[in-house]
């Protein structure tokens, strides 16, 4: 694409082509971290009349930039195709809503936010987070491209723009006098094909003394704990603190503090401010987390390339466990229909021969089928009706919540299977 095209910058054709250049620094990508074969889009749940149609599968191969160490997937699909209608509603995970409430209370206090402030959330989903600021009288604005999810937020009293965020939208907000005291971006940075445009937008939209907090799954935890199922086409980038700091610095922003969170299998919450502000000098836990990443070997390519072998071992172990259970005549079903479950099942080649069905609390998914594997999704009550011998927990990051919810399966002697970091049968 040349610089002479005149159509507006939304998601341009450069975002869709497979690229062999790093999306942050532009270096050639030659190092493969892991190859999970071909997979369908993990949030494209199928209706019964779609089962006989052709499904698009795309390579799921993560490369690492040898220059800036950004782990990444090419954007095979325009982001509008993924995020204009979206099956993920944050409010169905009660622990996540509680995580959001604690965050809101903490930030109101830390930044002394009040009726004169503005909190801007990028990828605000169904208002699960901003509702807590609204309840405390702090003005908010959500940005959420998925129309169906944004409507749910509006019904909660959370004003929401249904647009993709970047420099264009940021410039419009600034022109309308809407710079933010707090910008929050949870689990969206990984889902942005044009990383530089998004981060430059944060810089524009942030007040001179404002703070942005950005939550990203931590690549170190993904690798250490073998969380290969959190790799899918909707996640274009995978971040360490080392790389995150480079990216923000490249746009005149400083990561001045960091928290390690248990969410999504282990995440980083980055605290970001404008470069050069004394009160936003690097401190907090940044030196400690950086030192841990360096000690683990995250500046060395061997660290990334050894991951693929561990992933294959894990696949074989899960298949052995499920095949043995089926040979013994035992029934196995799934709990949950998360995106990560679809990476796991497609990579392992698990279909209804090994997993009869799965269940999910989200009514949007009930009655549909998982992409690729075509495993049916039912209401959670189905488990009590069919009394399976094993329940495979697909959203393993919520295992304690799920084990508690489904404790009744022990009445007939059933067991839980957790697939990550290594497949294990939980003994009650």
C-alpha angles and dihedrals in degrees: 000000000000128000091246099075113114104201113112121269106252109122104335126201090259088070093060104046116093105254134201093197125091111258092223108037103014096235120148112268114226106143118090116208098182138344114210095178122233121338139171122239103287098223096047099105112186131230118220093259091055094058094090094047125096113266122211114236122191133192114269099205120144119207128190123219108236089209107049098010094234109158109214151163123217116253100248094171132044109257091236089066090056105036108030091085113018132187097207117095111179094208093072091073106072094193089055093053089051090049087054094049093052090048093051093049091048096049094046087057098039095049096029091235119189144152091307094053131088126216114197118193121196112211091010093179113193096343093267090143107030092052088074092057091046089053088056094049096253114141114241142183125197126204111202124157096196104092096201092051095043090055089057089053093050089053086056091056095257112135106227136186113211097218142106113258123237141115092302095057091039091055090051091051091049091048088054091051093252105132112151132238088202127024115188124192116176119186094338104101089073089054098055118099094192098053095169094052091049096049091044086053091055090053091052096046096046120094114240091259095030128122129223121200117200123188118202131167106258113246090208091061092043091056098038093048097039093240094165091147090071086070111095140139093264088060104070097171138033118204141213120185088248092059096038091057091052092050095050093042088054087064100043095264129123127216096218100170139012137195127199109224131192093224121117092009092307126338140185121230106205120201109210133187139165114290118260099027111134093217090051096054115137110274138109113079096334096105092046096050092043091051091051091051092050092046090052089056099251092149090059123081093219088068090065100038095056090061095079094064093052090050092054091049090053092050092051092048093052093047091049091052095048095043091050090051093050092046088055087054094250123146122233126193133173133242116215133009102229124159090250090057090061093055090050096047096043094046091049093043092235115163136156091300088072102021114038096197142323131228133218136186092221108096089205090068098041113104091020129101133239114257115257097000096052091214107164120244117220139178112277090250088074090078093062090045097052100031098210122198095232136026115201109210106219098180089055090169086072094045098127092049090049097044088054094046092049099038087124091076088077088069089079095033098260122155136211122238119205113196102197139097084005126343110267136170109227115227111212 
